[in-house]
Amino acid sequence: MIAAPVAAIPNVADVVVLSKARLKAKLWVQATLRTCMVQEMTATIVHKGDEDAGAVLIKQNLLGAGFCILTQIRSVDGELVWLRATGQDPVPESMADDYIVRQRRRDRDLWVIEIEDRQGRLPFETPVRD
């Protein structure tokens, strides 16, 4: 048996790739609620998820014009974007709630925030895709 020279064994520090630091879900949710308040939008936590790493759904209440569900995804470039999970057009609240129930069955750590704004404003600058 031939032993590999020590120089041929990779250094763990050279192999490990550190990922970008992630903001804890609870802190992101709290910041979003605060931003909504400052921008005079009503926002509430509908479902509380995992405080550290729970994903977030936004239930956008257009106050009479219907509802949109937004879910956060990564684009092909790796950038965080929001996707209109219920489609481009607003849907009735029952359809929005059905979507949330299905997602919560799959992911018990999921946060759901409802934001009420007749104009459809959102408290963040992250792009929204259809």
C-alpha positions in Angstrom: 0.0 0.0 0.0 1.3 3.4 -0.9 0.6 6.3 1.4 -0.4 9.6 -0.1 2.0 12.4 0.7 0.7 14.9 3.2 0.8 17.7 0.6 -1.6 15.8 -1.6 -4.4 15.7 1.0 -6.5 18.8 0.6 -6.8 21.2 3.5 -10.4 21.3 4.8 -10.4 25.1 4.7 -9.7 25.0 1.0 -12.6 22.6 0.3 -15.4 24.1 2.5 -17.3 26.8 0.7 -19.0 29.1 3.1 -22.5 30.1 2.1 -23.8 33.7 2.5 -25.1 34.5 6.0 -28.9 34.2 6.2 -31.1 36.4 8.3 -33.2 34.4 10.7 -36.8 34.0 9.6 -38.3 35.6 12.8 -36.1 38.6 12.4 -37.0 39.0 8.7 -40.7 38.7 9.6 -40.4 41.3 12.4 -38.6 43.7 10.1 -41.3 43.3 7.4 -44.1 44.0 9.9 -42.2 47.1 11.1 -41.7 48.3 7.6 -45.4 47.8 6.8 -46.3 49.9 9.8 -43.9 52.7 8.8 -45.4 52.6 5.2 -48.9 52.6 6.7 -49.9 49.1 5.6 -51.6 46.7 7.8 -49.7 43.4 8.3 -50.3 40.4 10.6 -48.7 37.0 11.1 -51.3 34.4 10.0 -49.1 31.4 10.8 -45.9 31.4 12.8 -43.1 29.2 11.4 -39.7 28.1 12.4 -37.9 31.1 14.0 -34.5 30.3 12.4 -35.1 28.9 9.0 -38.8 28.9 8.1 -39.8 30.0 4.6 -42.2 32.9 4.2 -45.4 33.3 2.2 -47.1 36.7 1.7 -50.9 36.7 1.5 -51.5 40.0 -0.2 -55.0 41.3 0.5 -56.0 43.9 -2.1 -59.0 44.9 0.0 -61.9 44.0 -2.3 -59.9 43.3 -5.4 -58.9 39.8 -4.4 -55.7 38.2 -3.0 -52.3 37.2 -4.3 -49.9 34.7 -2.6 -46.2 35.4 -3.0 -43.5 32.9 -2.3 -39.8 33.5 -2.3 -37.6 31.6 -4.8 -34.2 32.0 -6.3 -33.8 33.1 -9.9 -31.5 31.3 -12.3 -28.9 34.0 -11.3 -29.3 33.0 -7.6 -31.0 36.2 -6.7 -34.0 36.1 -4.3 -37.3 37.0 -6.0 -40.9 36.7 -5.2 -43.2 34.6 -7.4 -46.9 35.1 -7.6 -47.8 31.6 -6.6 -51.6 32.0 -7.4 -50.9 33.5 -10.8 -50.8 37.0 -12.3 -54.4 38.0 -11.4 -55.9 38.2 -7.9 -57.9 35.3 -6.7 -60.8 34.9 -4.2 -59.7 34.5 -0.5 -60.8 30.9 -0.5 -58.4 30.0 -3.3 -55.6 31.9 -1.5 -56.3 30.1 1.7 -56.4 26.7 0.0 -53.0 27.3 -1.4 -51.6 28.2 2.0 -53.2 25.0 3.6 -51.5 22.9 0.9 -48.1 24.5 1.5 -48.4 24.3 5.2 -49.1 20.5 4.9 -45.7 20.2 3.1 -43.8 22.6 5.3 -44.8 23.0 9.0 -42.0 25.6 9.4 -43.7 28.0 7.0 -44.5 31.6 8.0 -47.5 33.3 6.5 -47.8 37.1 6.7 -51.0 38.9 5.5 -50.4 42.4 4.1 -53.4 44.6 3.4 -53.0 47.3 0.8 -55.6 48.4 -1.8 -52.8 49.5 -4.2 -50.9 46.2 -3.9 -47.8 47.8 -2.4 -45.2 45.6 -0.8 -42.8 46.5 2.0 -39.7 45.3 0.2 -37.8 46.0 -3.0 -37.3 42.4 -4.0 -38.6 41.8 -7.6 -42.0 40.0 -8.1 -42.3 37.6 -11.0 -45.5 36.1 -12.4 
